[in-house]
Amino acid sequence: MTRGLPRLGPALLFVPALLICLLPVGQLLIEAVTATLAAPAEWRDSPLAEVLSSASTWRATGHSLYTMAMGTLISVALGMLFAFTLALTDLRGRRALVICFMLPMMIPPQVTALAWLQLFGPASTLLITLGIAPALGAPQPLYSAEGIALLLGIQHAPMVFLALRASLAELPAELVEVARLSGAAPRTVWRTVILPLSAPGLIAGTAMAAIAALGNFGIPAMLGIPVGYYTLPTLIYQQLAGFGTGVLDRVASLALLMTLLVGVGIWLQHHLLARRDYRLGGQGARPLTFATGHWRWPLTLMLWAILGLILIAPLMALITTSLVPAFGMGLDWEHLSLAAYQEMFTRQAVTARAFGNSLWLAGSAAVVLVALTLPLAWQLARRRSRVLGVCAALFDVPFALPGVVLAIACIMVFSRPLPIIDYSLYGTLGIIFIAYLSRFLVVALKPLHSAFAQLDPGLEEAARLAGAGPVRRLWDILLPLVAPAAMAGGLLVFLSAVNELTVSALLWSAGNETLGVLIFNLDDGGDSVLASAVAVVTVAMVVAIMGMLELMARRLPKGVLPWQQ
């Protein structure tokens, strides 16, 4: 019996992680199926049939698919431009360009939406200051399907960039040289060599951008709800916020519809990638680089101009709005005011509470997930088995699902009192904390897994031969070597969780607000100046964390930081 314990011990490490990831999603599926089977004899009276027969469901589904398609096209166009230019040319300042291009993905979507709302329209402080604001009464152009699609495209373009750049980094220069020596023109080389071989990265990036756009809540909520334009995530939010937990069966069916759409997207991605399984690069392969020559400065200026339009201009609009006494005023020395920041830090109890809640939730989730994933990543890197491979894939499920689906799943699990202790987590910070653990577990796991995979197994083997047990080997030998990756994973979890809205929008309650919820509620309530001030502080916090990670970059394994080549 005792001989089986050492083998059983590592397996037990996966139990709490699998429970965190699969219990909410499994409960959602069970509840939706049970509600349908328990309906009256007529199937059309079941919650699922009610959802599928509702005009609002299919209208929201059409809106979701339209904004997803348009947004994905924009993401692909921007991602391809930056990936091909920065990965395959000798432009200078590429690292700064990469970090700036990645920033929109790191900024919360509700902050992105708020910044762009402050950039356009007759009440824009920046446009009024520059004397180019539209006439009073002019419509806000972003309150539209196309406005939602534009911001979804900008928000998720870095996903296409990252996936495509990874494929381009594997392209050996020898392939292009052989094609050129065979007489192929540059255009032919691009069409027949570079584009086909980079297709896997492009397909993967496109799929990630499309799935993220489908599940995005912050942008459609801030640009669509004011004009009655609902997507599936905002329709779920509206129904749950308006009718409470009494409509859980109905919103669970809506969540299953979203899950089905995401599943179709994932299946399509795998189907397309399975037909393009290339093996490129390898040890000693020389990376492909094109000399830009006299086009270097025009290309560099073009990329910075695009970043100025999609990043710098909206942030400037956000900053100027936060510095005026009231929304719709121009900024000058006479009206320059820090009242919003003073209000935020000294008078607004809800603001201080939201900052405290978000910092506590994000910090606690980061610490717990690093501690939980440290032994998991060690086992995944050292042991090869089909079961562990399935476990690793299951850890991705909560992160791949739309946040509102995970939120509904958590409500299903924790709306009733917990067994034994007879305590309900619904309406507390605890339910948001568990949702964060489930959603961001894979964010902490991947950097650690990458670090363990790059360590020489001989170090651990030598310690084992010297008599060191598993715990001692992990603590004394391996942990000091993977500590930078563990810290980076924790910071990435913190960065992802501290500004999160998609999950917490359905889980928060009075007294348990988070930063994402606060910004959304302030803007929805008409206090755009204070919302802008909170958003500016949020962006500053994101930039500071990215700066800390960048300072650590040289000590981190390859691939730990998203923007690291």
Secondary structure, 3 states (H helix, E strand, C coil): CCCHHHHHHHHHCHHHHHHHHHHHHHHHHHHHHHHHHCCCCCHHHCHHHHHHCCHHHHHHHHHHHHHHHHHHHHHHHHHHHHHHHHHHECCCCHHHHHHHHHHHHHCCHHHHHHHHHHHCCCCCHHHHHHCCCCCCCCCCCCCCHHHHHHHHHHHHHHHHHHHHHHHHHCCEHHHHHHHHHCCCCHHHHHHHHHHHHCHHHHHHHHHHHHHHHHHCCHHHHHHHHHHCCCCHHHHHHHHHHHHHHHHHHHHHHHHHHHHHHHHHHHHHHHHHHHCCCCCCCCCCCCECCECCHHHHHHHHHHHHHHHHHHHHHHHHHHHHHHCCCCCCCCCCCCCCCCHHHHHHHHHCHHHHHHHHHHHHHHHHHHHHHHHHHHHHHHHHHHCCCHHHHHHHHHHCHHHHCCHHHHHHHHHHHHCCCCCCCCCCCCCCHHHHHHHHHHHHHHHHHHHHHHHHHCCCHHHHHHHHHCCCCHHHHHHHHHHHHHHHHHHHHHHHHHHHHHCCCCCHHHHCCCCCCCHHHHHHHHHHCCCHHHHHHHHHHHHHHHHHHHHHHHHCHHHCCCCCCCCCC
